[in-house]
Amino acid sequence: MLSGAYTLLMTPFKKDLSLDEDGLRRLVRIQVENRIHGLAPLGVTGESPALTDAEVARLVEIVVNEAGGRCRLAPDTCSCNLEQTISRVRLYAELGCDYAVVFAPFLVMPTQEGLVDFYRRVADVSRIPVIVHNAPERVGVNVEPKTYGKLIGHGNIIATKDGNKQLDHLAKILYLAKGSTFSVFTGKDTTCFPLMSFGGSGVFTVAGNIVPAVMRDLVDLVLQGKTEQARQLHFEYYELFEALRLETNPMAVKEALALLGLPGGPLRPPLTKLTEANRELLRKLLKEKDLL
């Protein structure tokens, strides 16, 4: 069964908004040095919708080369178009990624049967295992537990990164996956410990950009049965987990990287800088954790 903490890797830009390739390499090295279990570039945190196809390919190539097989790689397709999704999945396989995270189609508002058909079509042709990405707040449609029930038996659909914060939703998916090798990850740092406490496999983490060792340890502690230690870590960093999603992700995590003197750079429009009040809150929390 797949498990671990996968950092939702932020995409650094230069002042002119071009891709900061050297900065990206540095960020990947930091993750690898902190022994993160995996990297998940090109999601919402990575500003994927603002990237061109050429930039997507270049970014994945850099991450693969810099990681050098020292952690697992699971880039996101972040597309509502079936052909583009399949094209990106094929690209990720060719470049040497381990998995493809497949965003539920946005804007088109598919039915649940449409979602089943979409994921089966992608998984049928993919050379690497597929991870479902459910983000109802982003796409306007929720991958319901009954839909997972129809996907879990597909040999090439191995996990979900589910951003639905309702624990009964996550609990139902775990129930439906019992006896299988299907893994259930949360896409929210605040629900990592609760989900793993009742059988989840880990987290796709925004906070991993800032505290990769903390997220690695949190997941490892639960997997090792050290629940009380994991609970304490969860509570210790809970406010930071919340703050790193202030306003609109990835506005806060880019601000945090800037405060720490790490590559991040500006956000591409229409995203804007964090408000001054939230910037000061973030600075306060980073200081409290001795990160500043």
C-alpha positions as CSV (number, residue, x, y, z in Angstrom):
1,M,0.0,0.0,0.0
2,L,1.2,3.5,-0.9
3,S,1.9,5.8,2.0
4,G,3.8,8.9,3.0
5,A,4.0,12.6,3.0
6,Y,4.1,14.2,-0.5
7,T,5.0,17.8,-0.7
8,L,2.7,19.8,-3.0
9,L,5.7,21.5,-4.5
10,M,5.4,25.2,-5.1
11,T,6.6,26.6,-8.5
12,P,9.2,29.5,-8.1
13,F,9.2,32.4,-10.5
14,K,11.7,35.1,-11.3
15,K,10.7,38.8,-11.0
16,D,9.7,38.8,-14.7
17,L,7.4,35.8,-13.9
18,S,9.5,33.3,-15.9
19,L,10.2,29.9,-14.4
20,D,13.0,30.0,-11.8
21,E,14.8,26.8,-12.7
22,D,17.7,27.3,-10.3
23,G,15.3,28.1,-7.5
24,L,13.3,25.0,-8.4
25,R,16.4,22.8,-8.1
26,R,17.2,24.3,-4.7
27,L,13.6,23.6,-3.4
28,V,13.8,20.0,-4.6
29,R,17.2,19.5,-2.9
30,I,15.8,20.8,0.4
31,Q,13.0,18.3,0.2
32,V,15.3,15.4,-0.6
33,E,17.7,16.4,2.2
34,N,14.8,16.3,4.6
35,R,13.9,12.8,3.4
36,I,10.4,13.6,2.3
37,H,8.6,10.6,1.0
38,G,7.5,12.2,-2.2
39,L,7.0,15.3,-4.3
40,A,3.8,16.3,-6.0
41,P,4.5,19.2,-8.4
42,L,1.9,20.9,-10.7
43,G,-1.1,20.9,-8.4
44,V,-2.9,24.0,-7.3
45,T,0.0,24.9,-5.0
46,G,2.3,24.7,-8.0
47,E,0.1,27.2,-9.9
48,S,-0.3,24.6,-12.6
49,P,-3.2,26.4,-14.4
50,A,-0.9,29.4,-15.0
51,L,1.8,27.3,-16.7
52,T,2.2,26.6,-20.4
53,D,2.5,23.0,-21.7
54,A,6.2,23.7,-22.4
55,E,6.7,24.9,-18.8
56,V,4.9,21.8,-17.4
57,A,7.3,19.5,-19.3
58,R,10.4,21.5,-18.3
59,L,9.4,21.6,-14.6
60,V,8.8,17.9,-14.4
61,E,12.1,17.2,-16.2
62,I,14.0,19.4,-13.6
63,V,12.2,17.7,-10.6
64,V,13.0,14.2,-11.9
65,N,16.6,15.0,-12.6
66,E,17.2,16.8,-9.3
67,A,15.4,14.2,-7.2
68,G,17.4,11.5,-8.8
69,G,15.2,8.7,-7.6
70,R,15.6,9.6,-3.9
71,C,11.9,10.2,-3.4
72,R,8.7,9.3,-5.3
73,L,7.3,11.7,-7.8
74,A,3.6,12.3,-8.4
75,P,2.9,15.3,-10.6
76,D,-0.7,16.5,-11.2
77,T,-2.4,16.7,-14.6
78,C,-4.6,19.7,-13.5
79,S,-6.7,19.6,-16.6
80,C,-10.4,19.3,-17.4
81,N,-9.6,18.0,-20.9
82,L,-9.4,14.2,-21.4
83,E,-6.9,14.3,-24.2
84,Q,-4.6,16.8,-22.4
85,T,-4.9,14.7,-19.3
86,I,-3.8,11.6,-21.2
87,S,-1.0,13.5,-22.9
88,R,0.3,14.7,-19.6
89,V,0.1,11.3,-18.0
90,R,2.1,9.9,-20.9
91,L,4.7,12.7,-20.5
92,Y,5.1,12.0,-16.8
93,A,5.7,8.3,-17.5
94,E,8.3,9.1,-20.2
95,L,10.1,11.5,-17.9
96,G,10.4,8.9,-15.2
97,C,7.7,9.8,-12.7
98,D,6.3,7.1,-10.4
99,Y,2.6,8.1,-10.4
100,A,0.2,10.6,-12.1
101,V,-2.2,12.5,-9.9
102,V,-5.3,13.1,-12.0
103,F,-7.4,16.1,-11.1
104,A,-11.2,15.7,-11.3
105,P,-12.4,17.7,-14.4
106,F,-13.2,21.2,-13.5
107,L,-15.7,23.7,-15.1
108,V,-17.5,21.0,-17.0
109,M,-19.4,19.7,-13.9
110,P,-19.5,16.1,-14.9
111,T,-21.9,13.6,-13.3
112,Q,-20.6,10.8,-11.1
113,E,-20.8,8.4,-14.0
114,G,-18.9,10.9,-16.1
115,L,-16.1,10.9,-13.5
116,V,-16.0,7.1,-13.5
117,D,-15.7,7.0,-17.3
118,F,-13.0,9.8,-17.2
119,Y,-10.8,8.0,-14.7
120,R,-11.2,4.6,-16.3
121,R,-10.2,6.0,-19.7
122,V,-7.1,7.6,-18.3
123,A,-6.1,4.6,-16.2
124,D,-6.6,2.2,-19.1
125,V,-3.9,3.9,-21.2
126,S,-1.5,5.1,-18.4
127,R,1.9,3.3,-18.1
128,I,2.1,4.5,-14.5
129,P,-0.4,4.2,-11.6
130,V,-3.1,6.8,-11.3
131,I,-4.0,8.7,-8.1
132,V,-7.4,10.4,-8.1
133,H,-7.4,14.1,-7.0
134,N,-10.7,15.1,-5.5
135,A,-10.9,18.9,-4.8
136,P,-14.6,19.8,-4.6
137,E,-14.0,23.4,-3.5
138,R,-11.9,23.9,-6.6
139,V,-13.8,22.0,-9.3
140,G,-17.4,22.3,-8.2
141,V,-18.0,18.5,-8.2
142,N,-17.2,16.0,-5.4
143,V,-16.0,12.5,-6.2
144,E,-18.5,10.7,-4.0
145,P,-17.7,7.5,-2.1
146,K,-20.0,5.5,-4.3
147,T,-17.9,6.6,-7.3
148,Y,-14.7,5.5,-5.5
149,G,-16.4,2.2,-5.0
150,K,-16.5,1.8,-8.8
151,L,-12.9,2.9,-9.3
152,I,-11.2,0.9,-6.5
153,G,-11.2,-2.3,-8.4
154,H,-9.3,-0.9,-11.3
155,G,-5.8,-2.2,-11.1
156,N,-4.2,1.0,-12.3
157,I,-6.1,3.4,-10.0
158,I,-4.2,2.9,-6.7
159,A,-5.0,5.9,-4.4
160,T,-6.8,9.1,-3.9
161,K,-5.6,12.5,-2.8
162,D,-8.9,13.8,-1.4
163,G,-9.3,17.4,-0.4
164,N,-12.8,16.9,1.1
165,K,-12.5,17.9,4.7
166,Q,-15.5,16.0,5.9
167,L,-14.2,13.0,7.9
168,D,-17.3,11.0,7.2
169,H,-16.6,11.3,3.5
170,L,-13.0,10.1,4.1
171,A,-14.1,7.3,6.5
172,K,-16.5,6.0,3.9
173,I,-13.8,5.8,1.3
174,L,-11.6,3.9,3.8
175,Y,-14.5,1.5,4.5
176,L,-15.0,0.9,0.8
177,A,-11.3,0.3,0.3
178,K,-11.0,-2.3,3.1
179,G,-9.3,-5.5,2.0
180,S,-7.8,-3.8,-1.1
181,T,-4.4,-2.0,-1.7
182,F,-6.1,1.3,-2.5
183,S,-4.6,4.1,-0.4
184,V,-6.4,7.1,0.9
185,F,-4.5,10.4,1.3
186,T,-5.8,13.8,2.5
187,G,-4.9,16.9,0.6
188,K,-5.2,19.0,3.7
189,D,-2.5,19.3,6.5
190,T,-5.1,19.8,9.2
191,T,-6.8,16.5,8.5
192,C,-3.6,14.4,8.1
193,F,-3.5,13.1,11.7
194,P,-7.2,12.5,12.0
195,L,-7.3,10.6,8.7
196,M,-4.3,8.5,9.5
197,S,-5.7,7.7,12.9
198,F,-8.5,5.7,11.4
199,G,-6.5,4.1,8.5
200,G,-5.4,6.8,6.0
201,S,-2.1,6.5,4.2
202,G,-0.7,10.0,4.5
203,V,-0.9,13.5,3.1
204,F,-0.3,15.6,0.1
205,T,1.0,18.6,2.0
206,V,1.3,22.3,1.5
207,A,3.1,22.7,4.8
208,G,5.8,20.3,3.4
209,N,7.2,23.3,1.4
210,I,8.1,25.0,4.7
211,V,8.5,22.1,7.3
212,P,9.1,18.9,5.2
213,A,10.8,17.1,8.2
214,V,7.7,17.8,10.4
215,M,5.3,16.4,7.8
216,R,7.6,13.4,7.2
217,D,7.8,12.7,11.0
218,L,4.0,13.2,11.5
219,V,3.2,10.5,8.9
220,D,6.0,8.2,10.1
221,L,4.9,8.4,13.7
222,V,1.4,7.3,12.9
223,L,2.6,4.5,10.6
224,Q,4.9,3.3,13.5
225,G,2.0,3.2,15.9
226,K,3.3,6.2,17.9
227,T,-0.1,7.9,17.9
228,E,0.4,10.2,21.0
229,Q,3.6,11.6,19.6
230,A,2.0,12.2,16.3
231,R,-1.0,13.9,18.0
232,Q,1.3,16.3,19.9
233,L,3.1,17.2,16.6
234,H,-0.3,17.8,14.9
235,F,-1.4,20.2,17.7
236,E,2.0,21.9,17.8
237,Y,1.8,22.9,14.1
238,Y,-1.9,23.1,13.6
239,E,-2.1,26.9,13.5
240,L,0.8,27.0,11.0
241,F,-1.1,24.4,8.8
242,E,-4.1,26.7,8.8
243,A,-2.1,29.9,8.1
244,L,-0.3,28.3,5.1
245,R,-3.7,28.3,3.4
246,L,-4.7,31.8,4.2
247,E,-6.7,33.6,1.5
248,T,-6.0,31.5,-1.6
249,N,-3.4,28.8,-1.9
250,P,-0.5,29.2,-2.7
251,M,-0.5,32.9,-1.7
252,A,0.6,32.1,1.9
253,V,3.1,29.5,1.2
254,K,4.9,31.8,-1.3
255,E,4.9,34.5,1.3
256,A,6.4,32.1,3.8
257,L,9.2,31.1,1.5
258,A,10.0,34.7,0.9
259,L,10.1,35.4,4.6
260,L,12.5,32.4,5.0
261,G,14.7,33.7,2.1
262,L,13.9,30.7,-0.1
263,P,13.0,30.7,-3.8
264,G,9.4,31.5,-4.5
265,G,9.1,34.8,-6.2
266,P,5.9,36.5,-7.3
267,L,2.6,34.9,-8.1
268,R,1.3,34.8,-11.6
269,P,-2.0,36.8,-12.1
270,P,-4.7,36.6,-11.2
271,L,-3.2,35.6,-7.8
272,T,-2.0,38.5,-5.6
273,K,0.2,39.0,-2.6
274,L,-1.0,38.1,0.9
275,T,-2.5,41.0,2.8
276,E,-0.3,42.7,5.3
277,A,-2.3,41.5,8.3
278,N,-2.0,37.9,7.2
279,R,1.6,38.4,6.3
280,E,2.3,39.5,9.9
281,L,0.3,36.5,11.3
282,L,2.4,34.2,9.2
283,R,5.6,35.9,10.3
284,K,4.5,35.5,14.0
285,L,3.8,31.8,13.6
286,L,7.1,31.1,11.8
287,K,8.9,32.9,14.6
288,E,7.1,30.8,17.2
289,K,8.3,27.7,15.5
290,D,11.9,29.0,15.4
291,L,11.8,29.1,11.6
292,L,12.7,32.8,11.5
